Amino acid sequence: MRSRLERYQEFLEQEYRTGFTKSDEYDISGISEDLVKQMWDGRFTRIVFSGMGCSAIVSDVIKVFFNSIRSDLEVHVFNDYDFEYLIPRSVIEDERTLIILSSYSGHSNEPVRAFHALRPMHDRVLLLTSGGRLGELGEEHGVSIARWTLSRPDREYPLFHVGQYFSILVDMFLKLGLLETDHGPEVRALAKTLETDFTPSLRELAADAAARSENANIIMLGSPKWHESLLKLAKMHFNEIAMVPATRNYFHEFCHSEVATLSDPERRHSILIFSDPEEDDYTRAKRRNLVSLLTAPIPQNANVTVTEIELDQPTFMRQYFTALEFVQYLTLDLGRARETQSRNLISEAAGNPWYHGSTIDAENTANTANTENTENTESAR
């Protein structure tokens, strides 16, 4: 299997933008007619998503997107199966709540546990998966299933495809009556608008930020709008692809607490601040003050660098996916600087062998052997 950084670079250069045009790579034939009717009849006033890692992050993006278009549909996301401490029981038990359990592989244990815990609500549970154990459970218990059918998925890193996942959900939700307006044209247009939105200066800024972030503690700051959606996904890219630690916080909370750690740090710290035109005057003035404090030419700032990323594109989608492209190139440059070999810790710690390198290698070997056998049989004929 080719290295993750080789695949990552190829994905960024050839597939990231085109993914927005592949909104039809899903299958909703496994959703019951009754659940579809309930969605179209407007029974549900909220959606609760549950999933782990990348399978959940697109739910956070959808949540912020729904807010940006002022949708009346309420969206909640929790990343665990012990939901009683994360979502009010009244929300889960409300007949107006649609519950979506998301697991790309279908083998993550947490969504499977949530599936069993939510047995009394199965008539309003929708499974979002490519198959696996979760898909099997859905078929066994007659629970509705929507399936991802990506034509070119990266087997090890589904997080590559968040842009395409988003485009699929926007299309799927329109077909299911959960969206009133067709936002597909804007999603598909991202393949072109990103050519101008992700400017050469942003690419240079990503390279500069990567250089400043080498062997540094990366701290990402943003408003609530960006904290759960963009910064959570950025952290995944830094952790899983560049394999470097990173933290994130709300901008104002950082200023009231964590900034104290930068008084005179011995280690390097790279501060990434994401901001947009919707911030009020108070926040903008506070941000200028923080940057001024941390970039002042004094000895105590020798190990502190600050990078500001202005999200000044005209729509939420263009802001989000331009920023994500910035994050991905920063991640690529940062990963190249270290070239850390993966220990498959995610798969082993999560107890999900589906993502493990040995599993993928074994499947690739078996697929190659099957292809060769087929070719030999055809040649013999």
C-alpha positions, 0 to 999 in steps of 0.5 A, a space after each residue: 500500500 502506498 504511503 498515506 502522504 503520497 495518497 493524501 497529496 494525490 487526493 488533494 491535487 486530483 480528487 478533493 475538489 471533484 468530490 463535490 460533483 459526486 453527490 449521487 454516490 449513495 443508496 437510500 433504497 434501504 430506508 423504509 417507506 414509512 420513515 420516508 413518509 414521516 420525513 416528508 410529512 414534517 414529523 421530525 423537528 430535530 436530528 440527532 447524529 451519533 458517530 465516531 471520528 470522521 463518521 461524526 464530523 460531517 454531522 457537525 458540518 451539516 449542523 453548522 450549515 443548517 444554522 447558516 441557512 436558518 433551517 427550522 430543523 434542529 441538529 445535535 451531534 454526540 460522539 459516544 454511545 453513553 448518550 444519557 450524559 451528552 443529550 437530554 433524554 427528553 430529546 432522544 425519547 421525543 417522537 419528533 427526533 430522527 436519530 442517525 447512527 453514522 459509521 462509514 465502516 460499520 464496524 465501529 463498536 460505539 455506533 453498534 452499542 448505540 444501536 442496541 441502546 436505542 432499540 425502543 426507537 428503531 422505528 425512527 433510527 436511520 443507519 448511515 454506513 457502507 455496510 459492516 456490522 452496523 449494516 448487518 444489524 440494520 438488515 437483521 432488525 429491519 432498521 432503515 439504512 442509507 449506504 455510502 457507495 463512494 467509487 474511489 474511497 481511501 480505505 484507511 482514511 475516510 476523513 479524506 472525503 468529508 467534502 463528498 460526504 457533505 455533498 451527498 448528505 445535502 442531496 440525500 436530505 433534499 430527496 428525503 424532504 429534510 431540506 426545503 431548498 436545493 443547495 446542490 448547485 452551490 455544492 457542485 460549484 465548489 469544484 470551480 469556486 475553490 480554484 479562485 477562493 484558495 488563492 496562491 497567497 493562501 497556499 503560501 500561508 499554509 506552507 509558512 504556517 507548517 514551517 512555524 508549526 514544526 516541533 511546536 504545540 499547535 493551538 487552534 482558535 475560533 468562534 463557536 461557529 468553527 470550533 465544532 465543525 472546522 477545528 475538530 476536523 483540522 485536529 483530525 488531519 493534524 493527528 492522523 495524517 501529519 501525526 502531530 498533536 494539536 489542541 483547539 479552543 473557543 477564542 474567548 475561553 482561550 483568552 480567559 484561561 489558556 493564554 497564561 501558558 504563553 507567558 514565557 514558554 520553553 517549547 514552541 507554540 504555533 497559534 492558528 486563529 480562524 476568523 470571519 466577517 460575522 464576528 462582532 466589533 468586540 471580538 475583532 478588537 479582542 483578537 487584534 489585542 491578542 495578536 499584538 500581545 503574542 507578536 510583540 518583539 519581546 524575549 518572552 514571545 521568542 517561542 510563540 508564532 501566530 497565523 491568522 486565517 481570514 474566512 472572508 469568502 461570501 458563503 458558509 460553504 465557500 468559507 468552510 471548504 476553502 479553510 479545509 483546503 488550507 488545513 489540508 495543505 498545511 497538514 501535508 507540509 507538516 507531515 512531510 517534515 516528519 514522515 512519521 511511520 504509522 503504528 496503526 494506533 487508531 485501529 488498535 485503540 478503537 478495537 476496529 481492525 477494518 482500518 488496520 494496515 495489515 487488514 487492508 494489505 491482506 485484502 489487497 493481496 486477495 483482490 490481486 490474486 482474484 484478479 490474476 485468477 480471473 485473467 488466467 481463466 479468461 486467457 485459457 478460454 
